[in-house]
Amino acid sequence: MRRARSSDSANKAPAAPSPPPDELARFGLSAREREVLSLVSAGRSNGEIGRALFISTKTASVHVSNILAKLGVSGRVEAAGVAHRLGIYGPLAR
C-alpha cells in the first residue's frame, strides 16, 4: 500500500482559469437579439431574418434597430463587425 506524500498535492497542475465572462453580455442583448445579430452578421435582410425566425419583417427591423442602439453602431456592417470580433456567428448565420 502506497502512502500519499505531501508533495503529491504540490505537484498537481494549477486549476485552469475560469473562462472570461461573456463579452456580449455587457451590451445587454436578449437571446432573440443575439439570434438576429447572428443573421445580420451573415448578411441576411430583415425579410430573410423574419422568415428564418418566424417573425414579421417589421419585428425583425425593430430587433435590428435595438441591436444597433445597444451596440452603439450606426449600421448593419458595423454590427456584423462587432459580432464577428466577439465570435457571434454560428448555425443560424450559415
N, CA, C and O atoms as a CHARMM CRD file, in Angstrom:
* protein
*
  376
    1    1 MET  N      0.83600  -1.18200   0.00000 PROA 1      0.00000
    2    1 MET  CA     0.00000   0.00000   0.00000 PROA 1      0.00000
    3    1 MET  C      0.87700   1.24100   0.00000 PROA 1      0.00000
    4    1 MET  O      1.78500   1.38100   0.82000 PROA 1      0.00000
    5    2 ARG  N      0.59100   2.12900  -0.92800 PROA 2      0.00000
    6    2 ARG  CA     1.39700   3.32900  -1.08100 PROA 2      0.00000
    7    2 ARG  C      0.83700   4.45700  -0.23600 PROA 2      0.00000
    8    2 ARG  O     -0.36900   4.70700  -0.21900 PROA 2      0.00000
    9    3 ARG  N      1.71100   5.11400   0.44500 PROA 3      0.00000
   10    3 ARG  CA     1.30100   6.25800   1.24900 PROA 3      0.00000
   11    3 ARG  C      1.38100   7.51800   0.40300 PROA 3      0.00000
   12    3 ARG  O      2.32800   7.71200  -0.35900 PROA 3      0.00000
   13    4 ALA  N      0.39100   8.35500   0.54600 PROA 4      0.00000
   14    4 ALA  CA     0.39500   9.63600  -0.16600 PROA 4      0.00000
   15    4 ALA  C      1.42000  10.54700   0.46500 PROA 4      0.00000
   16    4 ALA  O      1.45300  10.73300   1.68200 PROA 4      0.00000
   17    5 ARG  N      2.24400  11.10400  -0.37400 PROA 5      0.00000
   18    5 ARG  CA     3.24300  12.03700   0.12900 PROA 5      0.00000
   19    5 ARG  C      2.68600  13.44500   0.06200 PROA 5      0.00000
   20    5 ARG  O      1.88700  13.76700  -0.81800 PROA 5      0.00000
   21    6 SER  N      3.09900  14.25400   0.96500 PROA 6      0.00000
   22    6 SER  CA     2.58800  15.62200   0.98100 PROA 6      0.00000
   23    6 SER  C      2.98500  16.38500  -0.27000 PROA 6      0.00000
   24    6 SER  O      2.31400  17.35000  -0.63500 PROA 6      0.00000
   25    7 SER  N      4.04600  15.98100  -0.93000 PROA 7      0.00000
   26    7 SER  CA     4.46900  16.69200  -2.13100 PROA 7      0.00000
   27    7 SER  C      3.59500  16.34100  -3.33500 PROA 7      0.00000
   28    7 SER  O      3.63800  17.04500  -4.34400 PROA 7      0.00000
   29    8 ASP  N      2.77700  15.23200  -3.25000 PROA 8      0.00000
   30    8 ASP  CA     1.90200  14.87200  -4.37300 PROA 8      0.00000
   31    8 ASP  C      0.93800  15.99700  -4.70800 PROA 8      0.00000
   32    8 ASP  O      0.73500  16.31000  -5.88200 PROA 8      0.00000
   33    9 SER  N      0.35200  16.59900  -3.71100 PROA 9      0.00000
   34    9 SER  CA    -0.59800  17.67400  -3.97100 PROA 9      0.00000
   35    9 SER  C      0.11200  18.92300  -4.48400 PROA 9      0.00000
   36    9 SER  O     -0.48600  19.70700  -5.22100 PROA 9      0.00000
   37   10 ALA  N      1.35100  19.11900  -4.11500 PROA 10     0.00000
   38   10 ALA  CA     2.10400  20.27700  -4.57300 PROA 10     0.00000
   39   10 ALA  C      2.49300  20.14800  -6.04500 PROA 10     0.00000
   40   10 ALA  O      2.72700  21.15200  -6.71600 PROA 10     0.00000
   41   11 ASN  N      2.56200  18.91100  -6.54800 PROA 11     0.00000
   42   11 ASN  CA     2.97000  18.68400  -7.92900 PROA 11     0.00000
   43   11 ASN  C      1.81000  18.76200  -8.90900 PROA 11     0.00000
   44   11 ASN  O      2.03500  18.70800 -10.11800 PROA 11     0.00000
   45   12 LYS  N      0.58600  18.88600  -8.43300 PROA 12     0.00000
   46   12 LYS  CA    -0.56200  18.96700  -9.32200 PROA 12     0.00000
   47   12 LYS  C     -0.55100  20.29100 -10.06800 PROA 12     0.00000
   48   12 LYS  O     -0.12300  21.31800  -9.54000 PROA 12     0.00000
   49   13 ALA  N     -1.02900  20.24800 -11.30400 PROA 13     0.00000
   50   13 ALA  CA    -1.11200  21.46600 -12.09700 PROA 13     0.00000
   51   13 ALA  C     -2.14600  22.40500 -11.48900 PROA 13     0.00000
   52   13 ALA  O     -3.14900  21.94900 -10.94100 PROA 13     0.00000
   53   14 PRO  N     -1.91500  23.69700 -11.57900 PROA 14     0.00000
   54   14 PRO  CA    -2.90700  24.63300 -11.03700 PROA 14     0.00000
   55   14 PRO  C     -4.21300  24.52000 -11.81500 PROA 14     0.00000
   56   14 PRO  O     -4.23800  24.12900 -12.98200 PROA 14     0.00000
   57   15 ALA  N     -5.27000  24.86700 -11.14500 PROA 15     0.00000
   58   15 ALA  CA    -6.59300  24.81000 -11.78600 PROA 15     0.00000
   59   15 ALA  C     -6.61600  25.75800 -12.97800 PROA 15     0.00000
   60   15 ALA  O     -6.01700  26.83400 -12.94900 PROA 15     0.00000
   61   16 ALA  N     -7.31400  25.33900 -14.01700 PROA 16     0.00000
   62   16 ALA  CA    -7.43300  26.17900 -15.20200 PROA 16     0.00000
   63   16 ALA  C     -8.19200  27.45300 -14.84900 PROA 16     0.00000
   64   16 ALA  O     -9.12600  27.42000 -14.04800 PROA 16     0.00000
   65   17 PRO  N     -7.79600  28.56700 -15.43900 PROA 17     0.00000
   66   17 PRO  CA    -8.51100  29.80600 -15.13600 PROA 17     0.00000
   67   17 PRO  C     -9.95400  29.71200 -15.62400 PROA 17     0.00000
   68   17 PRO  O    -10.25800  29.04100 -16.61000 PROA 17     0.00000
   69   18 SER  N    -10.81300  30.39200 -14.91500 PROA 18     0.00000
   70   18 SER  CA   -12.22000  30.36900 -15.32500 PROA 18     0.00000
   71   18 SER  C    -12.34800  31.09600 -16.65900 PROA 18     0.00000
   72   18 SER  O    -11.59300  32.02700 -16.94000 PROA 18     0.00000
   73   19 PRO  N    -13.31100  30.66700 -17.48400 PROA 19     0.00000
   74   19 PRO  CA   -13.46300  31.31300 -18.78400 PROA 19     0.00000
   75   19 PRO  C    -13.83900  32.77600 -18.62600 PROA 19     0.00000
   76   19 PRO  O    -14.47500  33.15700 -17.64300 PROA 19     0.00000
   77   20 PRO  N    -13.44400  33.60000 -19.59600 PROA 20     0.00000
   78   20 PRO  CA   -13.78000  35.02300 -19.48000 PROA 20     0.00000
   79   20 PRO  C    -15.28400  35.20900 -19.53400 PROA 20     0.00000
   80   20 PRO  O    -15.98000  34.41300 -20.16400 PROA 20     0.00000
   81   21 PRO  N    -15.79600  36.23800 -18.89000 PROA 21     0.00000
   82   21 PRO  CA   -17.23900  36.48100 -18.93200 PROA 21     0.00000
   83   21 PRO  C    -17.68300  36.75500 -20.36400 PROA 21     0.00000
   84   21 PRO  O    -16.89500  37.21600 -21.19000 PROA 21     0.00000
   85   22 ASP  N    -18.91500  36.47500 -20.64300 PROA 22     0.00000
   86   22 ASP  CA   -19.46500  36.69200 -21.97100 PROA 22     0.00000
   87   22 ASP  C    -19.31800  38.16900 -22.32500 PROA 22     0.00000
   88   22 ASP  O    -19.96000  39.02700 -21.72100 PROA 22     0.00000
   89   23 GLU  N    -18.48000  38.45200 -23.29400 PROA 23     0.00000
   90   23 GLU  CA   -18.22300  39.84900 -23.66600 PROA 23     0.00000
   91   23 GLU  C    -19.47300  40.52900 -24.19800 PROA 23     0.00000
   92   23 GLU  O    -19.64600  41.73700 -24.03100 PROA 23     0.00000
   93   24 LEU  N    -20.33700  39.76800 -24.83300 PROA 24     0.00000
   94   24 LEU  CA   -21.54600  40.35800 -25.39600 PROA 24     0.00000
   95   24 LEU  C    -22.54900  40.73700 -24.30800 PROA 24     0.00000
   96   24 LEU  O    -23.42800  41.56600 -24.54200 PROA 24     0.00000
   97   25 ALA  N    -22.42600  40.14000 -23.12800 PROA 25     0.00000
   98   25 ALA  CA   -23.35600  40.43000 -22.03300 PROA 25     0.00000
   99   25 ALA  C    -23.32400  41.90900 -21.64900 PROA 25     0.00000
  100   25 ALA  O    -24.32700  42.45600 -21.19000 PROA 25     0.00000
  101   26 ARG  N    -22.19000  42.54400 -21.83300 PROA 26     0.00000
  102   26 ARG  CA   -22.08600  43.96500 -21.45300 PROA 26     0.00000
  103   26 ARG  C    -22.96800  44.86800 -22.30500 PROA 26     0.00000
  104   26 ARG  O    -23.26900  45.99800 -21.92100 PROA 26     0.00000
  105   27 PHE  N    -23.38400  44.35700 -23.47600 PROA 27     0.00000
  106   27 PHE  CA   -24.26600  45.13500 -24.33900 PROA 27     0.00000
  107   27 PHE  C    -25.73700  44.94100 -23.99400 PROA 27     0.00000
  108   27 PHE  O    -26.57900  45.71300 -24.45200 PROA 27     0.00000
  109   28 GLY  N    -26.06200  43.93100 -23.20100 PROA 28     0.00000
  110   28 GLY  CA   -27.43800  43.71200 -22.77500 PROA 28     0.00000
  111   28 GLY  C    -28.35800  43.17400 -23.85100 PROA 28     0.00000
  112   28 GLY  O    -29.55800  43.45000 -23.83400 PROA 28     0.00000
  113   29 LEU  N    -27.81500  42.40900 -24.78900 PROA 29     0.00000
  114   29 LEU  CA   -28.66100  41.83600 -25.83500 PROA 29     0.00000
  115   29 LEU  C    -29.45800  40.64600 -25.30000 PROA 29     0.00000
  116   29 LEU  O    -28.94100  39.81600 -24.55200 PROA 29     0.00000
  117   30 SER  N    -30.71500  40.58400 -25.69700 PROA 30     0.00000
  118   30 SER  CA   -31.54700  39.43500 -25.32600 PROA 30     0.00000
  119   30 SER  C    -31.14700  38.24300 -26.18100 PROA 30     0.00000
  120   30 SER  O    -30.39400  38.39000 -27.14400 PROA 30     0.00000
  121   31 ALA  N    -31.64800  37.06400 -25.83200 PROA 31     0.00000
  122   31 ALA  CA   -31.36600  35.85800 -26.61400 PROA 31     0.00000
  123   31 ALA  C    -31.85800  36.02500 -28.04900 PROA 31     0.00000
  124   31 ALA  O    -31.17200  35.61300 -28.98300 PROA 31     0.00000
  125   32 ARG  N    -33.01600  36.61300 -28.23700 PROA 32     0.00000
  126   32 ARG  CA   -33.55400  36.80900 -29.58300 PROA 32     0.00000
  127   32 ARG  C    -32.68600  37.80200 -30.35400 PROA 32     0.00000
  128   32 ARG  O    -32.43200  37.61100 -31.54300 PROA 32     0.00000
  129   33 GLU  N    -32.23100  38.85700 -29.68400 PROA 33     0.00000
  130   33 GLU  CA   -31.37100  39.82700 -30.35400 PROA 33     0.00000
  131   33 GLU  C    -30.05000  39.19300 -30.78300 PROA 33     0.00000
  132   33 GLU  O    -29.49300  39.55200 -31.82100 PROA 33     0.00000
  133   34 ARG  N    -29.55800  38.26300 -29.99500 PROA 34     0.00000
  134   34 ARG  CA   -28.34300  37.53800 -30.38100 PROA 34     0.00000
  135   34 ARG  C    -28.58900  36.69700 -31.63100 PROA 34     0.00000
  136   34 ARG  O    -27.73300  36.61800 -32.51200 PROA 34     0.00000
  137   35 GLU  N    -29.76500  36.07000 -31.70100 PROA 35     0.00000
  138   35 GLU  CA   -30.11900  35.30300 -32.89500 PROA 35     0.00000
  139   35 GLU  C    -30.16700  36.22000 -34.11300 PROA 35     0.00000
  140   35 GLU  O    -29.63500  35.89800 -35.17600 PROA 35     0.00000
  141   36 VAL  N    -30.81200  37.35800 -33.93600 PROA 36     0.00000
  142   36 VAL  CA   -30.93800  38.30900 -35.04100 PROA 36     0.00000
  143   36 VAL  C    -29.55300  38.82200 -35.43400 PROA 36     0.00000
  144   36 VAL  O    -29.25500  38.93000 -36.62400 PROA 36     0.00000
  145   37 LEU  N    -28.71500  39.13400 -34.46900 PROA 37     0.00000
  146   37 LEU  CA   -27.36200  39.61200 -34.75500 PROA 37     0.00000
  147   37 LEU  C    -26.57300  38.56400 -35.53500 PROA 37     0.00000
  148   37 LEU  O    -25.81100  38.90000 -36.44200 PROA 37     0.00000
  149   38 SER  N    -26.75800  37.31000 -35.18300 PROA 38     0.00000
  150   38 SER  CA   -26.09000  36.24000 -35.90800 PROA 38     0.00000
  151   38 SER  C    -26.49400  36.24800 -37.37800 PROA 38     0.00000
  152   38 SER  O    -25.65700  36.06500 -38.26300 PROA 38     0.00000
  153   39 LEU  N    -27.76700  36.45900 -37.62600 PROA 39     0.00000
  154   39 LEU  CA   -28.25700  36.50200 -39.00700 PROA 39     0.00000
  155   39 LEU  C    -27.82600  37.78000 -39.72400 PROA 39     0.00000
  156   39 LEU  O    -27.52900  37.75200 -40.91800 PROA 39     0.00000
  157   40 VAL  N    -27.79200  38.89200 -39.00400 PROA 40     0.00000
  158   40 VAL  CA   -27.29600  40.14400 -39.58200 PROA 40     0.00000
  159   40 VAL  C    -25.84500  39.95000 -40.00900 PROA 40     0.00000
  160   40 VAL  O    -25.44500  40.39200 -41.08600 PROA 40     0.00000
  161   41 SER  N    -25.06700  39.29400 -39.17000 PROA 41     0.00000
  162   41 SER  CA   -23.65000  39.09300 -39.48800 PROA 41     0.00000
  163   41 SER  C    -23.45700  38.17400 -40.68800 PROA 41     0.00000
  164   41 SER  O    -22.39000  38.16300 -41.30100 PROA 41     0.00000
  165   42 ALA  N    -24.49400  37.40200 -41.02200 PROA 42     0.00000
  166   42 ALA  CA   -24.44500  36.54000 -42.20600 PROA 42     0.00000
  167   42 ALA  C    -24.93700  37.28600 -43.44400 PROA 42     0.00000
  168   42 ALA  O    -24.98800  36.71600 -44.53400 PROA 42     0.00000
  169   43 GLY  N    -25.30100  38.56200 -43.28000 PROA 43     0.00000
  170   43 GLY  CA   -25.73100  39.37100 -44.41000 PROA 43     0.00000
  171   43 GLY  C    -27.19500  39.21600 -44.77900 PROA 43     0.00000
  172   43 GLY  O    -27.59900  39.55800 -45.89000 PROA 43     0.00000
  173   44 ARG  N    -27.99700  38.69900 -43.84500 PROA 44     0.00000
  174   44 ARG  CA   -29.42000  38.49600 -44.13500 PROA 44     0.00000
  175   44 ARG  C    -30.19300  39.79500 -44.05000 PROA 44     0.00000
  176   44 ARG  O    -29.88100  40.65900 -43.23100 PROA 44     0.00000
  177   45 SER  N    -31.20000  39.93400 -44.89300 PROA 45     0.00000
  178   45 SER  CA   -32.08600  41.10100 -44.86600 PROA 45     0.00000
  179   45 SER  C    -33.12400  40.91600 -43.75600 PROA 45     0.00000
  180   45 SER  O    -33.24500  39.83200 -43.18500 PROA 45     0.00000
  181   46 ASN  N    -33.86700  41.98100 -43.45600 PROA 46     0.00000
  182   46 ASN  CA   -34.92200  41.87300 -42.44200 PROA 46     0.00000
  183   46 ASN  C    -35.96000  40.81800 -42.83700 PROA 46     0.00000
  184   46 ASN  O    -36.43200  40.06200 -41.98900 PROA 46     0.00000
  185   47 GLY  N    -36.30800  40.77100 -44.10700 PROA 47     0.00000
  186   47 GLY  CA   -37.26000  39.76800 -44.57700 PROA 47     0.00000
  187   47 GLY  C    -36.74200  38.34400 -44.37800 PROA 47     0.00000
  188   47 GLY  O    -37.47900  37.45800 -43.94600 PROA 47     0.00000
  189   48 GLU  N    -35.47500  38.14000 -44.69700 PROA 48     0.00000
  190   48 GLU  CA   -34.86700  36.81300 -44.51100 PROA 48     0.00000
  191   48 GLU  C    -34.77400  36.44600 -43.04200 PROA 48     0.00000
  192   48 GLU  O    -34.99300  35.29400 -42.66600 PROA 48     0.00000
  193   49 ILE  N    -34.44700  37.43200 -42.20900 PROA 49     0.00000
  194   49 ILE  CA   -34.39200  37.19600 -40.75900 PROA 49     0.00000
  195   49 ILE  C    -35.77700  36.82000 -40.25700 PROA 49     0.00000
  196   49 ILE  O    -35.92800  35.87500 -39.48300 PROA 49     0.00000
  197   50 GLY  N    -36.78700  37.56100 -40.69900 PROA 50     0.00000
  198   50 GLY  CA   -38.16000  37.26500 -40.28600 PROA 50     0.00000
  199   50 GLY  C    -38.57300  35.85200 -40.65400 PROA 50     0.00000
  200   50 GLY  O    -39.14100  35.13800 -39.82800 PROA 50     0.00000
  201   51 ARG  N    -38.29800  35.44300 -41.87600 PROA 51     0.00000
  202   51 ARG  CA   -38.66100  34.08700 -42.30900 PROA 51     0.00000
  203   51 ARG  C    -37.89100  33.02000 -41.52900 PROA 51     0.00000
  204   51 ARG  O    -38.45000  31.98200 -41.17600 PROA 51     0.00000
  205   52 ALA  N    -36.61700  33.27300 -41.26300 PROA 52     0.00000
  206   52 ALA  CA   -35.79900  32.29800 -40.54000 PROA 52     0.00000
  207   52 ALA  C    -36.26800  32.11300 -39.10400 PROA 52     0.00000
  208   52 ALA  O    -36.20200  31.01200 -38.55900 PROA 52     0.00000
  209   53 LEU  N    -36.74700  33.20600 -38.48900 PROA 53     0.00000
  210   53 LEU  CA   -37.12700  33.16800 -37.07200 PROA 53     0.00000
  211   53 LEU  C    -38.64500  33.14400 -36.85100 PROA 53     0.00000
  212   53 LEU  O    -39.11700  33.19100 -35.71500 PROA 53     0.00000
  213   54 PHE  N    -39.39500  33.07000 -37.94900 PROA 54     0.00000
  214   54 PHE  CA   -40.86300  33.02800 -37.86500 PROA 54     0.00000
  215   54 PHE  C    -41.43300  34.25400 -37.16500 PROA 54     0.00000
  216   54 PHE  O    -42.31400  34.15700 -36.31000 PROA 54     0.00000
  217   55 ILE  N    -40.89600  35.42200 -37.55800 PROA 55     0.00000
  218   55 ILE  CA   -41.39600  36.69800 -37.06300 PROA 55     0.00000
  219   55 ILE  C    -41.64400  37.58600 -38.28600 PROA 55     0.00000
  220   55 ILE  O    -41.18900  37.27600 -39.38700 PROA 55     0.00000
  221   56 SER  N    -42.36000  38.67600 -38.08900 PROA 56     0.00000
  222   56 SER  CA   -42.62800  39.57100 -39.21000 PROA 56     0.00000
  223   56 SER  C    -41.36700  40.34900 -39.57400 PROA 56     0.00000
  224   56 SER  O    -40.43500  40.47100 -38.77800 PROA 56     0.00000
  225   57 THR  N    -41.36500  40.86300 -40.78400 PROA 57     0.00000
  226   57 THR  CA   -40.26000  41.70800 -41.23700 PROA 57     0.00000
  227   57 THR  C    -40.12700  42.92800 -40.34300 PROA 57     0.00000
  228   57 THR  O    -39.01600  43.34500 -40.01500 PROA 57     0.00000
  229   58 LYS  N    -41.26100  43.50300 -39.94900 PROA 58     0.00000
  230   58 LYS  CA   -41.24900  44.68500 -39.07500 PROA 58     0.00000
  231   58 LYS  C    -40.61800  44.35000 -37.72300 PROA 58     0.00000
  232   58 LYS  O    -39.82800  45.13400 -37.19700 PROA 58     0.00000
  233   59 THR  N    -40.96100  43.19500 -37.16000 PROA 59     0.00000
  234   59 THR  CA   -40.37900  42.78900 -35.88300 PROA 59     0.00000
  235   59 THR  C    -38.87500  42.60100 -36.03000 PROA 59     0.00000
  236   59 THR  O    -38.10900  42.99900 -35.15200 PROA 59     0.00000
  237   60 ALA  N    -38.45200  42.00000 -37.13000 PROA 60     0.00000
  238   60 ALA  CA   -37.01600  41.84200 -37.38700 PROA 60     0.00000
  239   60 ALA  C    -36.34400  43.20800 -37.45000 PROA 60     0.00000
  240   60 ALA  O    -35.25200  43.39900 -36.91500 PROA 60     0.00000
  241   61 SER  N    -37.01100  44.16200 -38.11600 PROA 61     0.00000
  242   61 SER  CA   -36.47700  45.51400 -38.23400 PROA 61     0.00000
  243   61 SER  C    -36.32000  46.16400 -36.85600 PROA 61     0.00000
  244   61 SER  O    -35.31300  46.81600 -36.58100 PROA 61     0.00000
  245   62 VAL  N    -37.31200  45.98200 -36.00600 PROA 62     0.00000
  246   62 VAL  CA   -37.24100  46.54700 -34.65100 PROA 62     0.00000
  247   62 VAL  C    -36.08500  45.92400 -33.87600 PROA 62     0.00000
  248   62 VAL  O    -35.34700  46.62600 -33.18400 PROA 62     0.00000
  249   63 HSD  N    -35.92800  44.61100 -33.99100 PROA 63     0.00000
  250   63 HSD  CA   -34.79700  43.95100 -33.32700 PROA 63     0.00000
  251   63 HSD  C    -33.47100  44.51800 -33.82600 PROA 63     0.00000
  252   63 HSD  O    -32.58100  44.80500 -33.02600 PROA 63     0.00000
  253   64 VAL  N    -33.33500  44.68200 -35.13600 PROA 64     0.00000
  254   64 VAL  CA   -32.09000  45.21200 -35.69800 PROA 64     0.00000
  255   64 VAL  C    -31.83800  46.62700 -35.17100 PROA 64     0.00000
  256   64 VAL  O    -30.71200  46.95500 -34.79700 PROA 64     0.00000
  257   65 SER  N    -32.86200  47.45400 -35.13900 PROA 65     0.00000
  258   65 SER  CA   -32.70000  48.81300 -34.60800 PROA 65     0.00000
  259   65 SER  C    -32.25400  48.79900 -33.15400 PROA 65     0.00000
  260   65 SER  O    -31.37600  49.56600 -32.76100 PROA 65     0.00000
  261   66 ASN  N    -32.85800  47.92900 -32.36000 PROA 66     0.00000
  262   66 ASN  CA   -32.46700  47.81700 -30.94400 PROA 66     0.00000
  263   66 ASN  C    -31.02900  47.33800 -30.80500 PROA 66     0.00000
  264   66 ASN  O    -30.29400  47.82000 -29.94300 PROA 66     0.00000
  265   67 ILE  N    -30.62700  46.39900 -31.64100 PROA 67     0.00000
  266   67 ILE  CA   -29.25800  45.88500 -31.61200 PROA 67     0.00000
  267   67 ILE  C    -28.26700  46.99700 -31.94200 PROA 67     0.00000
  268   67 ILE  O    -27.25500  47.15800 -31.26000 PROA 67     0.00000
  269   68 LEU  N    -28.56200  47.76400 -32.99200 PROA 68     0.00000
  270   68 LEU  CA   -27.66700  48.85200 -33.37300 PROA 68     0.00000
  271   68 LEU  C    -27.50300  49.84800 -32.23100 PROA 68     0.00000
  272   68 LEU  O    -26.39600  50.30900 -31.95100 PROA 68     0.00000
  273   69 ALA  N    -28.60800  50.17100 -31.57800 PROA 69     0.00000
  274   69 ALA  CA   -28.55400  51.11500 -30.45500 PROA 69     0.00000
  275   69 ALA  C    -27.74400  50.53900 -29.29200 PROA 69     0.00000
  276   69 ALA  O    -26.91600  51.23600 -28.70400 PROA 69     0.00000
  277   70 LYS  N    -27.98300  49.27300 -28.96200 PROA 70     0.00000
  278   70 LYS  CA   -27.27500  48.65900 -27.82800 PROA 70     0.00000
  279   70 LYS  C    -25.78100  48.50800 -28.09200 PROA 70     0.00000
  280   70 LYS  O    -24.96700  48.64700 -27.17900 PROA 70     0.00000
  281   71 LEU  N    -25.42300  48.22100 -29.34700 PROA 71     0.00000
  282   71 LEU  CA   -24.00400  48.07600 -29.69100 PROA 71     0.00000
  283   71 LEU  C    -23.31800  49.41600 -29.89700 PROA 71     0.00000
  284   71 LEU  O    -22.09100  49.50700 -29.89300 PROA 71     0.00000
  285   72 GLY  N    -24.13900  50.47400 -30.08100 PROA 72     0.00000
  286   72 GLY  CA   -23.57700  51.80100 -30.30400 PROA 72     0.00000
  287   72 GLY  C    -22.94500  51.93700 -31.67900 PROA 72     0.00000
  288   72 GLY  O    -21.93400  52.62000 -31.84600 PROA 72     0.00000
  289   73 VAL  N    -23.54800  51.28300 -32.66000 PROA 73     0.00000
  290   73 VAL  CA   -23.04400  51.34000 -34.02800 PROA 73     0.00000
  291   73 VAL  C    -24.09000  52.00200 -34.91700 PROA 73     0.00000
  292   73 VAL  O    -25.25700  52.11400 -34.54400 PROA 73     0.00000
  293   74 SER  N    -23.65400  52.43900 -36.10300 PROA 74     0.00000
  294   74 SER  CA   -24.58100  53.17600 -36.96100 PROA 74     0.00000
  295   74 SER  C    -25.18100  52.34000 -38.08100 PROA 74     0.00000
  296   74 SER  O    -26.06000  52.81800 -38.79900 PROA 74     0.00000
  297   75 GLY  N    -24.72900  51.11200 -38.24600 PROA 75     0.00000
  298   75 GLY  CA   -25.28000  50.31400 -39.33200 PROA 75     0.00000
  299   75 GLY  C    -25.03800  48.83300 -39.16900 PROA 75     0.00000
  300   75 GLY  O    -24.34200  48.38200 -38.25900 PROA 75     0.00000
  301   76 ARG  N    -25.63800  48.08700 -40.08600 PROA 76     0.00000
  302   76 ARG  CA   -25.57600  46.62900 -40.05800 PROA 76     0.00000
  303   76 ARG  C    -24.14600  46.11000 -40.23500 PROA 76     0.00000
  304   76 ARG  O    -23.75900  45.11700 -39.61900 PROA 76     0.00000
  305   77 VAL  N    -23.36900  46.78800 -41.07900 PROA 77     0.00000
  306   77 VAL  CA   -21.99500  46.33700 -41.32400 PROA 77     0.00000
  307   77 VAL  C    -21.16600  46.45000 -40.05000 PROA 77     0.00000
  308   77 VAL  O    -20.40100  45.54500 -39.71600 PROA 77     0.00000
  309   78 GLU  N    -21.32100  47.55800 -39.34600 PROA 78     0.00000
  310   78 GLU  CA   -20.60400  47.72300 -38.07700 PROA 78     0.00000
  311   78 GLU  C    -21.06800  46.68200 -37.05900 PROA 78     0.00000
  312   78 GLU  O    -20.25300  46.11500 -36.33100 PROA 78     0.00000
  313   79 ALA  N    -22.36700  46.43600 -37.01000 PROA 79     0.00000
  314   79 ALA  CA   -22.89400  45.42100 -36.08400 PROA 79     0.00000
  315   79 ALA  C    -22.31600  44.04900 -36.41800 PROA 79     0.00000
  316   79 ALA  O    -21.95600  43.28700 -35.52100 PROA 79     0.00000
  317   80 ALA  N    -22.22800  43.73900 -37.70900 PROA 80     0.00000
  318   80 ALA  CA   -21.64400  42.46500 -38.12600 PROA 80     0.00000
  319   80 ALA  C    -20.17900  42.39200 -37.71700 PROA 80     0.00000
  320   80 ALA  O    -19.69400  41.33400 -37.31600 PROA 80     0.00000
  321   81 GLY  N    -19.47900  43.51100 -37.81600 PROA 81     0.00000
  322   81 GLY  CA   -18.08000  43.54700 -37.38700 PROA 81     0.00000
  323   81 GLY  C    -17.93600  43.24700 -35.90200 PROA 81     0.00000
  324   81 GLY  O    -17.05400  42.48700 -35.50200 PROA 81     0.00000
  325   82 VAL  N    -18.79700  43.83800 -35.08700 PROA 82     0.00000
  326   82 VAL  CA   -18.78600  43.56700 -33.64400 PROA 82     0.00000
  327   82 VAL  C    -19.09100  42.08400 -33.40400 PROA 82     0.00000
  328   82 VAL  O    -18.43000  41.43300 -32.59500 PROA 82     0.00000
  329   83 ALA  N    -20.08500  41.56100 -34.10400 PROA 83     0.00000
  330   83 ALA  CA   -20.46400  40.15400 -33.93800 PROA 83     0.00000
  331   83 ALA  C    -19.29900  39.23000 -34.26900 PROA 83     0.00000
  332   83 ALA  O    -19.01700  38.28800 -33.52900 PROA 83     0.00000
  333   84 HSD  N    -18.63600  39.49800 -35.36400 PROA 84     0.00000
  334   84 HSD  CA   -17.51000  38.65200 -35.74800 PROA 84     0.00000
  335   84 HSD  C    -16.34700  38.79000 -34.78200 PROA 84     0.00000
  336   84 HSD  O    -15.69400  37.80000 -34.45000 PROA 84     0.00000
  337   85 ARG  N    -16.08200  40.01100 -34.32800 PROA 85     0.00000
  338   85 ARG  CA   -14.99600  40.22100 -33.37200 PROA 85     0.00000
  339   85 ARG  C    -15.24000  39.45400 -32.08200 PROA 85     0.00000
  340   85 ARG  O    -14.30100  38.94000 -31.47400 PROA 85     0.00000
  341   86 LEU  N    -16.51200  39.37400 -31.66000 PROA 86     0.00000
  342   86 LEU  CA   -16.85400  38.68700 -30.42000 PROA 86     0.00000
  343   86 LEU  C    -17.23200  37.22000 -30.63300 PROA 86     0.00000
  344   86 LEU  O    -17.58000  36.52200 -29.68100 PROA 86     0.00000
  345   87 GLY  N    -17.16300  36.75800 -31.86900 PROA 87     0.00000
  346   87 GLY  CA   -17.45500  35.34600 -32.13600 PROA 87     0.00000
  347   87 GLY  C    -18.92200  35.02000 -32.16600 PROA 87     0.00000
  348   87 GLY  O    -19.30600  33.87900 -31.90900 PROA 87     0.00000
  349   88 ILE  N    -19.75600  35.99600 -32.47300 PROA 88     0.00000
  350   88 ILE  CA   -21.19900  35.76100 -32.51000 PROA 88     0.00000
  351   88 ILE  C    -21.62500  35.48900 -33.93900 PROA 88     0.00000
  352   88 ILE  O    -22.08300  36.38000 -34.65500 PROA 88     0.00000
  353   89 TYR  N    -21.46700  34.27900 -34.32200 PROA 89     0.00000
  354   89 TYR  CA   -21.97300  33.77600 -35.59000 PROA 89     0.00000
  355   89 TYR  C    -21.95400  32.27100 -35.44300 PROA 89     0.00000
  356   89 TYR  O    -21.06600  31.72400 -34.78900 PROA 89     0.00000
  357   90 GLY  N    -22.88900  31.61200 -36.02300 PROA 90     0.00000
  358   90 GLY  CA   -22.99100  30.17800 -35.83100 PROA 90     0.00000
  359   90 GLY  C    -23.95900  29.53500 -36.78900 PROA 90     0.00000
  360   90 GLY  O    -24.10300  29.98100 -37.92700 PROA 90     0.00000
  361   91 PRO  N    -24.63000  28.48200 -36.33700 PROA 91     0.00000
  362   91 PRO  CA   -25.51400  27.72500 -37.21800 PROA 91     0.00000
  363   91 PRO  C    -26.57100  28.58800 -37.87500 PROA 91     0.00000
  364   91 PRO  O    -26.91100  28.36000 -39.03600 PROA 91     0.00000
  365   92 LEU  N    -27.09400  29.56200 -37.17300 PROA 92     0.00000
  366   92 LEU  CA   -28.11800  30.41700 -37.76700 PROA 92     0.00000
  367   92 LEU  C    -27.53900  31.29700 -38.85300 PROA 92     0.00000
  368   92 LEU  O    -28.24300  31.67000 -39.79100 PROA 92     0.00000
  369   93 ALA  N    -26.28800  31.62700 -38.74100 PROA 93     0.00000
  370   93 ALA  CA   -25.65900  32.53600 -39.68500 PROA 93     0.00000
  371   93 ALA  C    -25.34400  31.85000 -41.00900 PROA 93     0.00000
  372   93 ALA  O    -25.08600  32.52700 -42.00400 PROA 93     0.00000
  373   94 ARG  N    -25.35800  30.56000 -41.03800 PROA 94     0.00000
  374   94 ARG  CA   -24.99400  29.84000 -42.26100 PROA 94     0.00000
  375   94 ARG  C    -26.10200  29.81300 -43.24700 PROA 94     0.00000
  376   94 ARG  O    -25.95300  29.24400 -44.32800 PROA 94     0.00000
